[in-house]
Amino acid sequence: MAGLQALILLVVVPAVAWAVGLLVLQSARRELTRESGPQLTLEPSKARILLHLGYSAMPILLGLVLYALARPALDAIDRGSTGDVVRLEPVVLWASFAYAVAAGSTLAAQTWIVKSRLRAFLGPEFGRVLPLWVVPATGVIFALILVFLLLAYVPPSSLVFLLPRIRPCPVRPPASKHSRSARSRSPSPLASQTACEI
């Protein structure tokens, strides 16, 4: 359940916000084309729209990266292996929610800026609109650093299943004087540890 919630908040919500922004900009561009004539349908305007779509899709890609990095902890939460992992679930949920809110607000702000200044964005004043369009991306960067800091403090018990499972070796009693010759023939600790692996 935690994995599905994280997937929705980290990937699906930014993707939906990006698609809504795409539809809004497409309708605004059609209206501007009807008002101004076909001169805005040149290659520079298409390239700038593609530039906006490419850069505004970064929250989706960053959400995929965060989801891939959080998969071990999410799988451990779904298994409910230890108490530390269970206590980690609300923290991961709220961090994913914070990233979803930051990504959605960033995409909404960027779409609003480009829509309100679409003529300048597609025209010769593109350089004056670009700094305004980049500023809202700081919200996504802040949320990204927040989730990275959270993943850095994931308890090691949630990552146990990534390591080879090792069953405890039987404890041997201390060797007597008569078994010193047998101790020299005993296998090395590395070999005994390898023998105890499942």
C-alpha positions in Angstrom: 0.0 0.0 0.0 2.8 2.4 0.8 4.5 1.7 -2.5 1.2 2.5 -4.4 0.8 5.7 -2.4 4.3 6.8 -3.1 3.9 6.0 -6.8 0.8 8.1 -7.1 2.2 11.0 -5.2 5.7 11.0 -6.7 4.9 10.2 -10.3 1.2 10.2 -11.2 0.3 13.6 -9.6 3.2 15.5 -11.4 2.2 13.7 -14.6 -1.4 14.8 -14.3 -0.4 18.4 -13.5 2.0 18.4 -16.5 -0.7 17.1 -18.9 -3.2 19.7 -17.6 -0.6 22.4 -18.2 0.0 21.1 -21.7 -3.7 21.3 -22.5 -4.0 24.8 -21.1 -1.0 26.0 -23.2 -2.2 24.4 -26.3 -5.6 26.1 -26.0 -3.9 29.5 -25.3 -1.6 29.1 -28.3 -4.6 28.3 -30.5 -6.4 31.4 -29.3 -3.3 33.5 -29.8 -2.9 32.1 -33.4 -6.5 33.0 -34.2 -6.0 36.6 -32.9 -2.6 37.3 -34.4 -2.7 35.3 -37.6 -0.4 32.4 -38.7 2.9 34.2 -38.1 3.3 32.6 -34.7 3.2 29.1 -36.1 6.9 29.3 -37.2 9.6 26.9 -36.1 10.9 29.2 -33.2 7.6 29.2 -31.5 7.2 25.4 -31.8 10.8 25.0 -30.5 10.0 27.2 -27.5 6.8 25.3 -26.7 8.8 22.0 -26.9 11.5 23.6 -24.6 8.8 24.4 -22.1 7.3 20.9 -22.3 10.7 19.3 -21.9 11.8 21.3 -18.9 8.4 21.2 -17.2 8.5 17.4 -17.3 11.5 17.4 -15.0 9.3 16.9 -11.8 8.1 13.6 -13.4 11.6 12.3 -14.0 12.8 13.4 -10.5 9.7 11.7 -9.0 10.7 8.5 -10.8 14.2 8.7 -9.4 12.9 9.2 -5.9 10.5 6.3 -6.3 13.3 4.0 -7.5 15.5 5.1 -4.5 12.7 4.6 -2.0 11.6 1.2 -3.3 13.6 -0.8 -0.6 12.1 1.2 2.2 8.6 1.0 0.6 8.9 -2.8 0.2 10.0 -3.1 3.8 7.0 -1.0 4.9 4.6 -3.1 2.9 6.1 -6.2 4.6 5.9 -4.6 8.0 9.1 -6.3 9.1 10.2 -4.2 12.1 8.9 -1.5 14.4 11.3 1.1 12.9 10.0 0.5 9.4 6.4 0.8 10.6 7.2 4.2 12.2 8.8 5.3 9.0 5.6 4.9 7.0 3.9 8.2 7.9 7.2 10.1 7.3 7.6 8.7 3.8 3.9 9.4 3.1 4.1 13.0 4.1 7.4 13.5 2.3 5.8 12.1 -0.9 2.8 14.4 -0.3 5.1 17.4 0.1 6.9 16.5 -3.2 3.5 16.1 -5.0 2.3 19.5 -3.7 5.6 21.2 -4.7 5.6 19.6 -8.1 2.0 20.5 -8.8 2.4 24.1 -7.6 5.6 24.5 -9.7 3.9 23.3 -12.8 0.8 25.4 -12.2 3.0 28.5 -11.7 5.1 27.8 -14.8 2.0 27.3 -16.9 0.4 30.5 -15.6 3.5 32.5 -16.3 3.9 31.2 -19.8 0.2 31.5 -20.6 0.0 35.1 -19.3 3.1 36.1 -21.3 2.7 33.7 -24.2 3.1 36.4 -26.9 6.4 37.5 -25.4 7.4 33.8 -24.8 6.9 33.0 -28.4 8.3 36.3 -29.7 11.5 38.2 -29.5 11.1 38.9 -25.7 11.7 35.2 -24.8 14.8 36.1 -22.8 12.7 38.3 -20.5 10.1 35.7 -19.7 12.6 32.8 -19.2 13.9 33.9 -15.8 10.3 34.3 -14.5 9.5 30.8 -15.7 12.6 29.2 -14.0 12.0 30.6 -10.5 9.1 28.3 -9.5 11.3 25.3 -10.1 13.1 26.0 -6.7 10.1 24.5 -5.0 10.7 21.1 -6.6 14.4 21.3 -5.8 13.6 22.0 -2.2 11.2 19.0 -2.0 13.8 16.9 -3.8 16.4 17.7 -1.2 13.9 17.0 1.6 13.1 13.5 0.3 16.9 12.8 -0.2 17.6 13.8 3.4 14.7 11.5 4.5 16.0 8.6 2.5 19.5 9.1 4.0 18.0 8.3 7.4 16.2 5.1 6.5 17.0 2.6 9.2 19.3 -0.2 8.0 16.7 -2.8 9.2 14.6 -1.8 6.2 17.4 -2.8 3.8 18.1 -6.2 5.3 16.4 -8.1 2.5 18.9 -6.7 0.0 21.7 -8.6 1.7 22.3 -12.4 1.5 20.5 -14.1 4.3 22.9 -15.7 6.8 21.8 -18.1 9.5 23.8 -18.0 12.7 26.6 -20.5 12.9 26.7 -22.8 16.0 29.0 -21.5 18.7 31.9 -23.8 19.4 33.3 -24.3 22.9 36.8 -23.0 23.5 39.5 -25.5 22.3 41.5 -27.5 24.8 45.2 -28.3 24.7 44.5 -31.6 22.9 42.6 -29.9 20.1 45.3 -27.4 19.1 46.3 -29.6 16.3 42.7 -29.8 15.1 42.4 -26.0 15.3 45.2 -25.7 12.8 43.3 -27.9 10.4 40.0 -26.0 11.0 38.7 -23.9 8.1 39.1 -20.1 8.1 36.4 -17.8 9.6 35.5 -16.7 6.0 34.9 -20.3 4.9 32.8 -21.0 8.0 30.8 -17.8 7.3 30.3 -18.9 3.7 29.1 -22.3 4.9 26.5 -20.7 7.1 24.8 -18.8 4.3 21.4 -20.0 3.2 
